[in-house]
Amino acid sequence: MNSIDLKEVGRDFREDYNHPTVLFQDAGHRICWLGIPEATAFRPNTYLVVDNDEAIIIDPGGAGQFEFVRNRVAQILPPERIIAQVLSHQDPDVAASFPMWVDTNPAIKVIASTRTHTLLSHYRDFLFEAVNIDDHPEFRFTSGKILRFIPAPFMHAPGAFSTFDTVSGFLFSGDIWAAVDMEWTLIVEEFSRHQLKLNLFHLDYMASGKAARGFIDRIKNLEIQAILPQHGSIIPAEFIPRAFTYLNSLNCGLDIIYPDIK
């Protein structure tokens, strides 16, 4: 199984952008953090799931980050071998580079929800192989290993979803558990302090506590080993119960704007 200790990865991490950071590795299945070098409070994370000779990129990022991310992928495998890209929602920091990945491999699958697919043509109106998670809730690699897609409506987009890698137990959560802060670490080291960074995102961007609790109900039976958000730090296994408690007790968005309306 996985021989990589995420806490050790976090301790050793020095924002070295000369190579990707491997987060999981077992029997031909790898998960890598590709990273973005800009120091920004809204630092975006892009991840690559490699299964033997196939790969899927998760939330590929903005158009201005494409060349950097593509070069990072090329250090792992030829970018043309990316067979699919997963877009957890339509925001530009997630999806604006998706046409460039289609240019890289015209056969690439673009995996998103129906509501997200209706908006992608605004980045570029062209043909691509669209896969709707509403019709295809799982993706199976040639090896038989599976990615599972879990709808997360209004967290924060209507068509948002998370991706669960059934081999590693890693949950690619999109904007859920995203954190905003200039003092960034790759792996969460202490949850109480990290919760303040979660608040900076969730209180304004998430629709309501009801949406948060509904999502938790959908994932409560998954054996999650790490949470990999699109912004902020990766949450390791030891803090997952506290991460669940955070969402279950969250008042945000409409709860704050309309406190007297039930």
C-alpha positions as CSV (number, residue, x, y, z in Angstrom):
1,M,0.0,0.0,0.0
2,N,1.0,3.7,0.2
3,S,4.5,4.0,1.6
4,I,4.4,7.8,1.6
5,D,3.6,9.6,4.8
6,L,1.8,12.9,4.1
7,K,3.0,14.5,7.3
8,E,6.6,13.7,6.3
9,V,5.9,15.1,2.8
10,G,4.7,18.3,4.5
11,R,7.7,18.6,6.7
12,D,10.2,18.1,3.8
13,F,8.3,20.3,1.4
14,R,10.2,23.4,0.4
15,E,8.2,24.8,-2.5
16,D,10.6,23.2,-4.9
17,Y,9.0,23.7,-8.3
18,N,11.7,21.7,-10.1
19,H,9.7,18.5,-9.8
20,P,6.2,17.4,-9.0
21,T,5.4,16.2,-5.4
22,V,4.3,12.6,-5.1
23,L,1.5,12.2,-2.5
24,F,0.6,8.5,-3.1
25,Q,2.3,5.6,-4.9
26,D,1.3,2.0,-5.0
27,A,1.4,-0.7,-7.8
28,G,1.4,1.6,-10.8
29,H,-1.0,4.1,-9.3
30,R,0.3,7.5,-8.3
31,I,-1.1,10.9,-7.2
32,C,1.0,14.0,-7.7
33,W,0.6,17.6,-6.6
34,L,1.6,19.8,-9.6
35,G,1.5,23.1,-7.7
36,I,1.5,26.7,-8.8
37,P,4.5,28.9,-7.9
38,E,2.7,32.2,-7.4
39,A,2.4,33.3,-3.8
40,T,-1.3,34.2,-3.5
41,A,-4.0,33.8,-0.9
42,F,-6.1,32.0,-3.5
43,R,-3.3,29.6,-4.4
44,P,-4.8,26.9,-6.7
45,N,-3.9,23.2,-6.5
46,T,-3.8,21.0,-9.6
47,Y,-3.4,17.2,-9.1
48,L,-2.5,14.4,-11.5
49,V,-3.7,10.8,-11.1
50,V,-1.4,8.4,-12.9
51,D,-2.4,4.8,-13.5
52,N,0.3,2.9,-15.4
53,D,0.4,4.6,-18.8
54,E,-2.8,6.6,-18.3
55,A,-3.3,9.9,-16.4
56,I,-6.2,12.2,-15.4
57,I,-5.7,15.8,-14.4
58,I,-7.9,17.2,-11.7
59,D,-8.9,20.9,-11.9
60,P,-6.3,21.9,-14.4
61,G,-6.3,25.5,-13.5
62,G,-6.3,28.9,-15.2
63,A,-5.2,29.7,-18.7
64,G,-2.1,31.6,-17.4
65,Q,-0.9,28.6,-15.5
66,F,-1.2,26.1,-18.4
67,E,2.4,26.2,-19.6
68,F,3.7,25.7,-16.0
69,V,1.4,22.8,-15.3
70,R,2.0,21.2,-18.7
71,N,5.8,21.3,-18.0
72,R,5.2,19.7,-14.6
73,V,3.2,16.9,-16.2
74,A,5.9,16.4,-18.8
75,Q,8.3,15.5,-15.9
76,I,6.0,12.6,-15.2
77,L,4.8,11.4,-18.6
78,P,4.0,12.9,-22.0
79,P,1.1,15.3,-21.6
80,E,-0.6,13.7,-24.6
81,R,-1.2,10.7,-22.4
82,I,-3.6,12.5,-20.2
83,I,-6.9,10.8,-21.2
84,A,-9.3,12.9,-19.2
85,Q,-9.6,16.1,-17.2
86,V,-11.9,16.5,-14.3
87,L,-13.5,20.0,-13.8
88,S,-15.1,20.1,-10.3
89,H,-16.9,23.3,-11.4
90,Q,-16.7,26.0,-14.0
91,D,-14.6,28.8,-12.3
92,P,-11.7,30.1,-14.3
93,D,-9.1,29.1,-11.7
94,V,-10.3,25.6,-12.2
95,A,-11.3,25.3,-15.9
96,A,-10.0,28.2,-18.1
97,S,-7.1,26.0,-19.3
98,F,-9.3,23.1,-20.3
99,P,-9.3,24.1,-24.1
100,M,-5.5,24.0,-24.1
101,W,-5.6,20.4,-22.8
102,V,-8.0,19.5,-25.6
103,D,-5.5,21.0,-28.0
104,T,-2.8,18.9,-26.4
105,N,-4.9,15.7,-26.8
106,P,-8.0,16.2,-29.0
107,A,-9.3,12.8,-27.7
108,I,-9.2,13.9,-24.1
109,K,-12.4,13.4,-22.1
110,V,-13.8,16.4,-20.3
111,I,-15.5,15.2,-17.1
112,A,-17.9,17.6,-15.5
113,S,-21.5,17.9,-14.4
114,T,-24.3,18.8,-16.8
115,R,-24.6,22.3,-15.2
116,T,-20.9,22.9,-15.7
117,H,-20.8,21.6,-19.3
118,T,-23.5,24.2,-20.2
119,L,-21.0,27.0,-19.3
120,L,-17.8,25.6,-20.7
121,S,-18.5,26.9,-24.2
122,H,-17.9,30.4,-22.9
123,Y,-14.2,29.6,-22.6
124,R,-14.1,28.5,-26.3
125,D,-16.9,27.3,-28.5
126,F,-15.5,24.1,-30.0
127,L,-16.1,20.4,-30.0
128,F,-14.7,18.1,-27.4
129,E,-15.7,14.7,-25.8
130,A,-17.9,15.7,-22.9
131,V,-18.6,13.2,-20.1
132,N,-21.4,14.1,-17.7
133,I,-21.0,12.7,-14.2
134,D,-24.8,12.6,-14.0
135,D,-24.8,9.8,-16.5
136,H,-21.3,8.4,-15.7
137,P,-20.8,8.6,-11.9
138,E,-17.5,6.6,-12.1
139,F,-14.4,6.5,-14.3
140,R,-12.6,3.2,-14.8
141,F,-9.0,3.1,-15.9
142,T,-7.9,0.3,-18.2
143,S,-6.4,-1.4,-15.1
144,G,-9.9,-1.5,-13.5
145,K,-9.1,1.1,-10.9
146,I,-11.9,3.6,-10.3
147,L,-12.5,7.2,-9.7
148,R,-16.0,8.0,-8.2
149,F,-17.7,11.3,-8.7
150,I,-19.9,12.7,-5.8
151,P,-22.3,15.6,-6.5
152,A,-21.9,18.5,-4.1
153,P,-24.6,20.9,-5.2
154,F,-24.2,24.6,-4.2
155,M,-20.8,23.9,-2.6
156,H,-20.4,26.4,-4.1
157,A,-21.5,26.0,-7.7
158,P,-24.9,24.3,-8.5
159,G,-23.1,21.6,-10.4
160,A,-20.0,21.2,-8.2
161,F,-18.8,17.7,-7.3
162,S,-15.9,15.9,-5.7
163,T,-13.8,13.0,-7.0
164,F,-12.9,10.0,-4.8
165,D,-9.9,7.9,-5.8
166,T,-10.8,4.4,-4.6
167,V,-7.2,3.2,-4.5
168,S,-5.6,5.8,-2.3
169,G,-8.7,6.9,-0.5
170,F,-8.0,10.5,-1.5
171,L,-10.9,12.9,-1.9
172,F,-10.3,15.7,-4.5
173,S,-12.8,18.1,-2.9
174,G,-12.8,21.0,-5.3
175,D,-13.7,24.2,-3.4
176,I,-14.9,22.2,-0.4
177,W,-12.5,22.6,2.5
178,A,-10.7,25.3,0.4
179,A,-8.6,27.6,2.5
180,V,-7.4,31.2,1.9
181,D,-4.3,32.6,3.5
182,M,-0.8,33.8,2.5
183,E,0.8,31.6,5.2
184,W,0.5,28.4,3.3
185,T,1.7,24.9,3.9
186,L,1.2,21.9,1.6
187,I,-0.1,19.7,4.4
188,V,-2.3,20.9,7.3
189,E,-0.1,20.8,10.4
190,E,-2.6,22.0,13.1
191,F,-6.4,22.1,12.5
192,S,-7.5,24.9,14.9
193,R,-5.4,27.4,13.1
194,H,-6.3,26.0,9.7
195,Q,-10.0,26.4,10.5
196,L,-9.6,30.2,10.5
197,K,-8.3,29.9,6.9
198,L,-11.3,27.7,6.0
199,N,-13.6,30.4,7.4
200,L,-12.1,33.0,5.1
201,F,-13.4,31.0,2.1
202,H,-16.5,29.1,3.3
203,L,-18.4,31.8,5.1
204,D,-18.7,33.9,1.9
205,Y,-18.5,31.3,-0.9
206,M,-20.6,28.4,0.3
207,A,-24.3,28.6,-0.1
208,S,-25.5,27.3,3.2
209,G,-25.0,25.0,6.1
210,K,-27.7,22.7,4.7
211,A,-25.7,22.3,1.5
212,A,-22.6,21.4,3.6
213,R,-24.4,18.9,5.7
214,G,-26.0,17.3,2.6
215,F,-22.6,16.8,1.1
216,I,-21.2,15.2,4.3
217,D,-24.2,12.8,4.3
218,R,-23.1,11.7,0.8
219,I,-19.5,10.9,1.8
220,K,-19.9,9.8,5.4
221,N,-19.4,6.1,4.5
222,L,-16.3,6.6,2.4
223,E,-12.9,5.5,3.8
224,I,-11.2,8.8,3.2
225,Q,-7.4,8.9,3.8
226,A,-6.8,12.6,2.8
227,I,-8.8,15.6,1.5
228,L,-7.2,17.4,-1.4
229,P,-8.9,20.8,-2.0
230,Q,-8.4,23.1,-5.0
231,H,-7.3,25.9,-2.7
232,G,-5.2,25.8,0.4
233,S,-3.6,22.8,2.2
234,I,-4.2,19.1,2.0
235,I,-5.9,17.7,5.0
236,P,-4.3,14.4,6.2
237,A,-6.2,11.4,7.8
238,E,-5.7,12.5,11.4
239,F,-7.8,15.7,10.8
240,I,-10.6,14.3,8.7
241,P,-13.0,13.8,11.7
242,R,-12.5,17.5,12.6
243,A,-12.9,18.5,8.9
244,F,-16.3,16.6,8.9
245,T,-17.3,18.3,12.2
246,Y,-16.4,21.7,10.6
247,L,-18.8,21.2,7.7
248,N,-21.5,19.7,9.8
249,S,-21.6,22.8,12.1
250,L,-21.0,25.4,9.4
251,N,-23.2,28.5,9.1
252,C,-22.4,30.3,5.9
253,G,-23.7,32.1,2.9
254,L,-27.5,32.4,3.2
255,D,-27.4,31.4,6.9
256,I,-25.5,34.6,7.5
257,I,-27.3,36.9,5.0
258,Y,-30.8,35.8,6.0
259,P,-30.5,34.6,9.7
260,D,-34.2,35.0,10.4
261,I,-35.5,33.0,7.5
262,K,-35.7,29.2,8.1
